[in-house]
Amino acid sequence: MPSPSPPSLTSEQQRGRQKRVERIARDLGFVGFVEYRHLYSRAGGAQYGQARLADQDRLLVFAEAFERDADPEEFSLTAILAHERGHQILARHPRIAKRVAGRVGDVGEEILASLLGSMICREQADRDALVEKAAAELVTRGVSVAVAVSKLQELRDIFEALL
């Protein structure tokens, strides 16, 4: 069982993490507030919060995102933040938001956020990890691998046309 709080960091280390998540989020196109919190979220390491206006949206990044980033078997910090940016795109992109609003549940939103996140990552490993995450969600729900791959490609084509 993980400890209730992450190991202590110096103020300088915390500022470094804040700067790093801010830089990555902006590179991915995130609009709004980006905040690092040195605690565990139990939500995968980051969380997107939609506000009334896009420039008031919030991206909270937690300590486990850095722990996952340090583990080569886990998602990179960039992939984690790209997934959250995918949520923002689903909510804010004019052509995409109106097509998905009220039409997808939580699982569907996670799949779409991962797919969108994969489309904005520069590194192939991050793109692959996010597509695999989306495919795994589908397979877990009884979709065959072949159908999952086909469906994700179909969705990617739609997103590319809309972006």
Secondary structure, DSSP 8 states (H G I E B T S, - for coil): ---SS-----HHHHHHHHHHHHHHHHHTT--SEEEEESS--SSTTEEEE--SSGGG-EEEEEHHHHHHHHSTTS--HHHHHHHHHHHHHHHH-HHHHHHHTTT--HHHHHHHHHHHHHHH-SSHHHHHHHHHHHHHHHHHTT--HHHHHHHHHHHHHHHHHH-
